[in-house]
Amino acid sequence: MENYYYLGLMLFTLSYPLAQSFEHRIQYAKKAYALFPAILIMAVIFVLWDHWFTVMGVWGFNERYILGIYVLELPLEEWAFFLIVPYACVFIYEVLIYFVKKDIFKPIALTLIYVLILAFVGLGFVHIDKMYTGINFFFASAVLTAHLLIFKDKHFGRFLLAYLVSFIPFFLVNGVLTGSWIDEPIVWYNNEENLGIRLGTIPIEDSVYNLGMLLLVVTIYEKIKERKTFQKGQS
């Protein structure tokens, strides 16, 4: 049964958001017109990135915990990751928008975007010799810049709250993937290509990777929703 661990983890991640997708207050399923294109655009970028890093030996997968079905050198479960995790995290984003009426991070959102962009660019240059660290930080800074140019700070406060709350499942899911509570990691990392700093068993770069991935999805998602609202207003 060990070869079902990664798949089981993904199904567990999907279970509650999928079960609540038709809940009458959040109405998450009705936002699929914006959500699915946003996830697919992100997935194309991240699958190509994932494939490259796998081939280069930046990270890899433990055959003990996967089904052994590969597409582009990536296990089937890894493909599912890029569909399921954003689906679950945008669900958190929408739930918090509904239940937390005040945008509590709005006053610092714009300043924080600038600080993060500068910090990630600086760290990217300092650690450009480490593929995961350098490329990851540069990519996150690019996504932050794109979000800033499109929306300024309109959605970033809301995104930040969701991102921080998502650390709860992040530590659970990524913890298992990187070897917490099991004998070996499902996903292993070449420490020569990262800082070697771990949050438990999770490379610290994963938190930045997660930020870039989720902010890219939310940016596209909100832009599609905005466009539909504008079109409805014109009709």
N, C-alpha and C positions, 0 to 999 in steps of 0.2 A: 504493500500500500504506500510505501514511501515515495514512489514515483508519481503519486497524485498530490504531493504536498503543495507544489506551486499552483497547480490548477485549483486545488481546494481553497487555497488562500485567496485566489482571485474570485472564486464563486462566493466565498464568505464576504469579501469586500463589496461585491455587487448586491448581495441579498437584500439588505435593508433599504438602500436607495431605490432599488427596482420595485420592491414591495410597496413603497410609499409614493411611487411616481404618479399615481392617480389620486392621491389624497386631495380632498376638495379645497383645502386652504392654499397649499403651495402650488398645486396644478403643474407639477414638473413636466409631465408628459406633454402638455400643450406647448412647451417651449422647445420641443424636439426639432422644429424647423430651423432654429438657431444653434442648438446644442450639437447636433450630429455633424453639420458641416464644420463647426469649430473644432470638434474633436478629430475629425478626419484630416483636416489641414495640418493640425499639430502632429498627428500620428505619422503622416508622410515624412515630415521633417525629422521627427525623433526616431523613427524606424531606420532611416538612412544613417543617422548619427550612431544609433545603437549597433547597426551592422558594421560600420567602420571601426568603432571601438572594439567590437568583438574580434574582428579580423586582426586588428593591431595588438590584441592581447591586453587592452586596458582593463577589461573585465571579461568574465566568462560564466558558464553555467555548469552546475554540478549534476551530472547525469543520474545521480542517485535519486534526485527529487523531481525529475521531469519525465514526461511521457516519451520523449525521444523523437518527437515529430518536429522537423526543422524546415523553415522557409527562409532563404537568404541567411543561412548560418544562425538564425535565431529560433529558439524553441517556440512552439505554438503558444505557450503560456506567456511568453514575453510580448507577443503580438497582442494578446488579450489585455496585458497590463496597460497598454497605451489607449485602450478603449474604456476599460472598467474604472481605473483610478480617476481619470478626469470626470467621468460620469458621476462617480461618488462624491468628488470634491466640489463640483459645481452644484450638486444637490445641497451640500453643506452651505455653500454660498447663498443659495436661494432661501434655504430655511432660516438663516440668520437675518437676511433682508426682511423676511416676514415677521420674525419674532423679536428682533432687536430694532426698534423703530428709529433710534438715533444713530446716525453715522458717527460713532464715537472717535474714530481716528481721522475724521475730516480735517480738524485744525492742523494736524502735522503731516498730512498726506503728501502735499506738494514738496515740502522740505525733505521728507524722507525719500521720495523718489530721487531727488537730486543727490542726496547723500549716498544712496545705494548705487546709483549709476557711477558716481566718482569712485566709490570704494571698490566696486567690482572691476572697473577698468584698471584701477591701480593695482589691485591684487592679481588681475589677469596678466599684466605686464611683469610684475615681480616674479610670478610663478609660471611664466610662459614655457619653461622647460618641462612642466608636468602637464600632459595632455588633458587629463580630466579637469584639473584645477583651472588651467588657463582658458581652454575653450569654453568650459562651463560658465566661468565668470564673464567672459566676453559676451557669450550668448545671452545670459541673463540681463546684462547691461543693455544689449540691443533691444530686447523685448521691453524692458522698462522705458527706454527712449521712445520706442514706437507707441507704447501706451500713453506716454506723456504727450506726444505730438497729436495723437488722435483725441484724447479725452481730458488732457491736463490732469486734474485731481478728482474728476467727477466720480469715478468708480473705485479709485485706489484704496480709499478708507474702508469701503465694504470688502474689497478683496483682501486687504490686510487682516481684517478680523477673521474671515474665513480661512485664510492661510494659517493663522496662528491656531485656530481651533483644529484645523486638519492635522496639526502635529500629534494629536492624540492617536488617530488611526495610523499616521505616518510612522510613529515609533513602534506600533504593533506590527504593521505589515512589513515595513522595511527592516524592522528588527528581526523578524523571522527570515526574511530573504537574505539577510547578512549573517545569520547564524545564531541569533538569540533563541534560547529554549530548544534548539535542536543540535544534533551532533556536529554538523558541518554547515557552512553557508550554502544556500541555494544559488546565490550569485556571489562570485568571488571577485576581488579587486586586486589589481597589480599596484602595490603601494608605491612603486617608483613613479607612478603617474598621478599620484594625489599627495596631499599634505601628510597623510598618515595620522590625522587627527580623527578620532572616532567619538560619536555620540552613542555610548554603549558599544554596539558592534557596527554602527552605521557611519560610513565616511561623512565628514562634515559637508563635503561637496554635494551630497545627495539633497541636502536641504535647499541649496541654491538651484540645483537641477529641478527640484520640485517646484520652486518659485517660478522659474522660467517657463516650465511646461504649463503650469496652471494659469499663470498670467497671460500667456499666449492664447490659451483657450478662452479665458474670460474676455479678453480684448476683442477677439473675433466674434464671440457670442454676443456681447453687448452691442457691437457695431451692426450685426445682422438685425438684432431686435430694434435698434434705433432706426435703421433704414426702413423696416416694416412699419414702424409707428409713423414715420414721416410720410410714407406712401399712403397709409390709411388717412392721414390728415389732409393729403392732397386730393383724395378721391371724394 
